[in-house]
Amino acid sequence: MSGLVISGFGRGSKELGIPTANLPVDDATTPWISSTPSGVYFGWASLNLPASHPDFVPTPSSSSSSSSAAAAPSAPAPTDAPKRGGAQGANGFTIYPMVMSIGYNPFYKNTVRSAEVHVLHRFQADFYGVEMRLLVTGFIREELDYSGLEALIADINFDCEVARRSLARDGWAPRGVDVEVDVPGEGVKVLTGGLLECGWLVRPN
């Protein structure tokens, strides 16, 4: 799934403390979504952040130092070789773990189906209008209604924990990409040698 990040209902940060990035739900470009059960999923998101964004991670080719000329030469990185911490390819896409909700969010009585993505990274600024790509890898649970906001927040936080633990496994970790995941109880882990093919996330347009 891919598209430009749009503004949503504005509740993620204000009411839940869990900011979300929204993509348009369009049967024409994502025909599978109409038959996809409403619920919570996890996977990977890539963002093509502009250089002006405070979370932009420069690629090796776009950053240099005055001492680089004196350093011993090194082999050039492959086109899609990422940097740690942001897993960024040379074309500018940065990979992050994510958890997402597809559905109507019955707690808020939405009448329009939405795809809300919580990228598991603390961003310093919004990124509306930025191209985002999603690779959905697993299903956590069905969409639920709640009697109160606290129960909803508790379940969302648990969803995030499930996503982090799942994505840290070799079968769901990207192949050929080093990414960081903050695994509950284990701290930040740099995942290397994963088995999941996800080159599309950083492939040039």
Secondary structure as UniProt FT lines:
FT   STRAND          2..4
FT   HELIX           12..16
FT   STRAND          21..23
FT   TURN            27..29
FT   HELIX           31..35
FT   STRAND          39..47
FT   TURN            51..52
FT   TURN            54..55
FT   HELIX           60..62
FT   TURN            66..67
FT   HELIX           68..70
FT   TURN            79..80
FT   TURN            84..86
FT   TURN            90..91
FT   STRAND          94..103
FT   HELIX           106..108
FT   STRAND          114..119
FT   TURN            128..129
FT   STRAND          131..142
FT   HELIX           149..167
FT   TURN            170..172
FT   TURN            175..176
FT   STRAND          179..183
FT   TURN            184..186
FT   STRAND          187..191
FT   HELIX           199..202
//
